[in-house]
Amino acid sequence: MSRKHMTKHAGTESDWERLRSMSDAEAEAGALADKNNPPIGTDRPGMARVARVKVIRRALHLTQEEFSVRYRIPLGTLRDWEQGRTEPDQAAQAYLQVIAKEPETVSRALGTRSAA
């Protein structure tokens, strides 16, 4: 695989081409199966299901602050989505889907691409 399709971050490599080719269900299943970073599930009393935005953010290895700045989403809004206080509207859901499929393209288009 060419280096342009791989991103090195904190000792890990991401295969973006493979991730982009995944369906939403496959990506979510993969994130949920990550034993090193398990999401809070509904199987525990009193615990809410992890918001899809959190799965996307974790897959990109970004903090809430980094994700907020890179994709120009207000930090409070992002936190509300992740904590289940509010849900993204239809336009925001579409934007998150684009971020999930083409994170570098979105970042480049916004002029917020990381120097990594």
C-alpha atoms as one frame of an Amber mdcrd trajectory, in Angstrom:
protein
   0.000   0.000   0.000   1.325   3.447  -0.851   2.249   5.837   1.944  -0.268
   8.424   0.731  -3.071   6.145   1.913  -1.532   5.577   5.328  -1.424   8.054
   8.191   0.903   7.562  11.118  -0.378   8.805  14.479   0.995   8.000  17.915
   2.571   4.721  16.833  -0.415   3.501  14.824  -1.172   3.485  11.124  -4.597
   3.945   9.574  -5.521   2.418   6.239  -7.777   5.228   4.988  -8.566   3.523
   1.687  -9.906   0.482   3.523 -11.818   2.643   6.003 -13.437   4.679   3.204
 -14.601   1.509   1.490 -16.391   0.271   4.631 -20.121   0.651   5.060 -21.313
   2.583   8.098 -22.339  -0.694   9.710 -18.889  -2.239   9.122 -17.109   0.842
  10.498 -19.310   0.927  13.578 -18.898  -2.823  14.137 -15.129  -2.430  13.911
 -15.124   0.454  16.373 -17.357  -1.434  18.783 -15.068  -4.481  18.585 -11.967
  -2.456  19.557 -10.909  -4.085  22.843  -8.413  -1.289  23.572 -11.031   1.454
  23.389 -14.446  -0.010  24.160 -17.434   2.309  23.963 -20.031   2.498  26.678
 -22.849   0.228  25.627 -26.521  -0.049  26.409 -25.893  -3.442  27.988 -24.953
  -1.724  31.263 -27.791  -0.177  33.277 -27.742   3.594  33.267 -25.296   3.837
  30.385 -26.190   5.469  27.087 -25.225   4.176  23.641 -22.128   5.847  22.204
 -22.971   8.588  19.733 -21.835   7.933  16.161 -19.793  11.160  16.197 -17.719
   9.740  19.050 -17.019   6.583  17.040 -15.896   8.724  14.090 -13.728  10.954
  16.288 -12.072   7.996  17.984 -11.420   6.301  14.645  -9.573   9.462  13.583
  -7.548   9.444  16.837  -8.614  13.003  17.665  -9.512  14.629  20.960 -12.794
  16.506  21.168 -10.867  19.766  20.901  -8.897  18.609  17.830 -12.025  17.311
  16.084 -13.875  20.533  16.903 -11.158  22.746  15.435 -10.395  20.561  12.412
 -14.030  20.229  11.306 -15.276  23.590  12.637 -17.900  22.126  14.939 -18.410
  24.124  18.144 -16.896  22.209  21.046 -20.054  22.489  23.147 -22.140  21.100
  20.295 -19.747  18.186  19.838 -19.830  17.412  23.563 -23.633  17.581  23.608
 -23.791  15.109  20.692 -21.304  12.729  22.281 -23.003  12.821  25.672 -26.445
  12.304  24.185 -27.861  15.643  25.356 -28.710  16.547  21.751 -28.518  14.817
  18.382 -27.107  16.205  15.141 -29.783  17.500  12.777 -30.070  16.034   9.280
 -27.507  18.427   7.764 -25.016  17.734  10.559 -25.544  13.979  10.140 -24.730
  14.332   6.437 -21.615  16.368   7.293 -20.485  13.717   9.791 -20.976  11.024
   7.156 -18.733  12.966   4.759 -16.124  13.372   7.520 -16.257   9.619   8.204
 -15.713   8.773   4.520 -13.272  11.559   3.529 -11.693  13.064   6.666  -8.572
  14.428   4.962 -10.535  15.875   2.025 -12.885  17.730   4.382  -9.994  19.017
   6.464  -8.118  20.150   3.348 -11.245  21.865   1.952 -11.690  23.749   5.234
  -8.017  24.676   5.399  -7.647  22.923   8.742  -5.472  20.014   7.659  -3.008
  18.923  10.330   0.736  19.152   9.794   1.106  15.462  10.712
